[in-house]
Amino acid sequence: AQSERDKLKCFLERCQHPELRDCYPNKGRPRALPRLPHQDSGRSWAFDSGTEQQDLGPRPAQENELEPSAKCAETEEADVAQPTVLDAKELGKTSGKLSTSRWLDRVRLANTTTFCSDIVEWRRRNRCTDRRVFICCGGYPDFRDALLSRGWFQNNDKDSRHFDLKWGMAGNIDYENLLPSQIVNHFDRCRDLTTKVGLTLNLRNSIWNCGVHADAFYPRAFDLYEPLERADFVSDFKRTKAESVLRRFLEHVDGEAQMTFSPDVVAVAHKICLRIVTDVDDVIDCSEFAENLSTVTADEWKLLRKVCLDDPSEQEQGCPKDKDLAEMIKKKSAAERAREAERRRIELEEHPWKGGGKRKDDGKKKPGKAKAKTAQVSISGMLADFNTPRGKHLIQQARDVLVDLMKENRQHSLHGSRNAWIVKPSGKSRGRGIQVMRDLNEIFRMTESDGFQWICQKYIEQPQLIKGYKFDIRQWVLVADWNPLTVYVWRQPYVRFAGKKYDQTCTDRSEYVHLVNNSIIKHMDGFEDKNNELHASGYMWFVQQYSEWLHDTYCKCEQHWTPWQTAPPYTCESFGVRWEDVAFVAKDEEDENEEEERPAAATQNQGQSATISCPTASSPPESTEERRKTMQEASIATESTSSRVEDNAEAGTVPSPSAGAEAESKNDNREECENLWETCIRPQFDDIIAWSLACVVEQVQHRKNSYELYGYDFMVSDDGEKPHVWLIEVNSSPACDYSTPVTCPLVKKMMEDTAKVMVDLRDDPHTCTGEWERLHHTALGKPVPQQRGKLFPDRFEVNGIGLRPPKGFGKRRRRRRKSKMAETEASLGASEAEDSPSNEDGQSDTMH
């Protein structure tokens, strides 16, 4: 070790390279110098010609010798500016140009990782005293390039506490030791909205926080971990099946099928749905009827549980009875059962007498009433049986009650004729473990295997379809402050399609039919091929394409005039990149055990593609001449892009500005078509975003200079004349990778504009924030009272165990009751005896 240190010292003293000489300052020497490169090339380090050569270890192989110092500085200056942490094994295996620079980074890192009392000293050691420092980890090269173009200096140590801004995973942020001036991209304790359980439970408070019921924008969901939630889910499942029976029956009638459900089944389903739409105020005087409005009786479920919605001639097998459902509802998880068994064992060891003996009534069967034998009721029947007056009346009643349900039930547009539910594991993301189920017994078997750590949500059976494909819309949202709530909404969302066409019968449970996550459908055969029906690559659309489809589908104008229709403003061509060269997929940040950095090849391509918009990671700030040259290149690129747009306009694909002006002059007297995206879809997005954030504003740990990027997933259902928007889930740290040609330009632009909000807006409140638009809503902007600690928990719950009364307790209670009755009768007799003489005296006085 000593000889290696001497060799390195001699090398640093004789080296002509200025960067190498600066790595070994006289003051503040590192505690341990890095090792020399491994002996893999068999060469010796050469100094200037005036000194004799000394064997100081191997020299990294390079194509060009480092004889002139100016040439060495030119080739290595970019790499030295930003050191990277490398392992010793990797350093020994590398060769080529980067060998010297990486070894130089190790020297720099050994010098900078020594203890620094504050960031001022850290800046001095890294020779960036007049620059702000940032940390960017987790695969966000565009955000890194945006800060470097602003003159910031990058700290590659993700665990360092010396920074002005840090963008990374929430687990890498030390919230307790953050300085007030430090900027981070996560809030502490901010998972009440991004977990499936937290979102479900917190949105139930929207009626109190915003005056809007969650059923109006969030499909109802149940936390199966709680027994009470399981009981509510079972009741809802029964009611929804009754409605599905009526829907399926009317499909048979309208389709003139031969087989359908029997009149008894239709009558029972109609009876249940009629109770659902009945107002409780109308039957409040009849307590028995009012209590059973939202319930399904045992006899009714005994009939409905056998109904098969796919084939009326068959019966469902294995559907649980009421007794089995009660056991499933009360059933505890394996961990709870183990804890209860351990507690019982300890209790028996301390008090053995509690576990022995039987009660007198144990083992005795109480005489029960003889069950009356019920006649078998048929499940299926012929459609011709409804040609009778009673049958026609049942058909009309089924239609009328469904119309009433449409008016009363906020989520009527979600329901279909298959009673499908979607089961989601509460601890996973990226669509993992999500399944669509229709059988109650199957749902409980699946969720019980994992301790009921699942969310069961009503499946949207009538989604809006594009060319037969199911889709959702990913919307980015940036929260800049929670007190008062300050929100920015990205105005360029994108559409994600499923891999296969949607099945209305829900018999195909393939994840490529029901899920739209890119992490799922990218494994489908043919994903890389272009979909000719959707005219899309990667199964994604820009929002402009969806807006045009909305107009073509819903507009009823005889003559169409759509001046608001434009081409997507951000594409790979507008950034001058090819998606095939920069494509990469990063892992989800919510997985704390998984982290994937961007591949080196993709990083190099990204640096080449971003040279026009911002400098690369290792380049210094641009000079005036370089900036002027860059602007000229950008203007040339813009002119070429505009020329391409004009060429496309002549071909009839994209309207050119001149063509638009001519059309506008010709259509002055024509009424403009409605833009459903701006008048219907986007306002619903803004409302749901504001309502959902307002529901958790009191649970989040507020902090200035903290930001949070969310990914909202919305779905659209056909609800009458105009579509209705539903919130599916909210993701923390959404995927910002180049997974498709659609996400590549949008991610580039979004990360650049995020730097404008987090950095530029602090320096200049009037600066442009790009596509980030601040959301102004009645539910936002209200100051939140400061929380000085909670005296009571959020949820009150009473846990207890039923106790058996001691022996003889019932006899003593009956004796005590008899004695009290005797005392009462004695007191009443004494009072009557006292009152009788006075009454006689009064009568005698009256007679006299």
Secondary structure, 3 states (H helix, E strand, C coil): CHHHHHHHHHHHHHCCCHHHHHCCCCCCCCCCCCCCCCCCCCCCCCCCCCCCCCCCCCCCCCCCCCCCHHHHHHHHHHHHHCCCCCCHHHHHHCCCCHHHHHHHHHHHHHHHCCCCCCHHHHHHHCCCCCCCEEEECCCCHHHHHHHHHCCCEECCCCCCCCCCEEECCHHHCCHHHCCCCCEECCCCCCCCCCCHHHHHHHHHHHHHHCCCCHHHCCCCEEECCCHHHHHHHHHHHHHHHHHHHHHHHHHHHHHCCCEEECHHHHHHHHHHHHHHHCCHHHHCCCHHHHHCCCCCCHHHHHHHCCECCCCCCCECCCCCCHHHHHHHHHCCCHHHHHHHHHHHHHHHHHCHHHCCCCCCCCCCCCCCCCCCCCCCCCCEEEHHHHHCHHHHHHHHHHHHHHHHHHHHCCCHHHCCCCCCEEEEECCCCCCCCCEEECCHHHHHHHHHCCCCCEEEEECCCCECCECCEEEEEEEEEEEEEECCEEEEEECCCEEEEEEEECCCCCCCCCHHHHCCCHHHHCCCCCCCCCECCCCECCCEEEHHHHHHHHHHHHCCCCCCCCCCCCCCCCCHHHHCCCHHHHCECCCCCCCCCCCCCCCHHHHHHHHHHCCCCCCCCCCCCCCHHHHHHHHHHHHHHHHHHHHHHHHHHHHCCCCCHHHHHHHHHHCCCCCCCCCHHHHHHHHHHHHHHHHHHHHCCCCCCCCCCECEEEEEEEEEEEECCEEEEEEEEEEECCCCCECCCCHHHHHHHHHHHHHHHHHHHHHCCCCCCCCEEECCCCCCCCCCCCCCCCCCCCCCCCCCCCCCCCCCHHHHHHHHHHHHHHHHHHHHHHHHHHHHHHHHHHHHHHHC
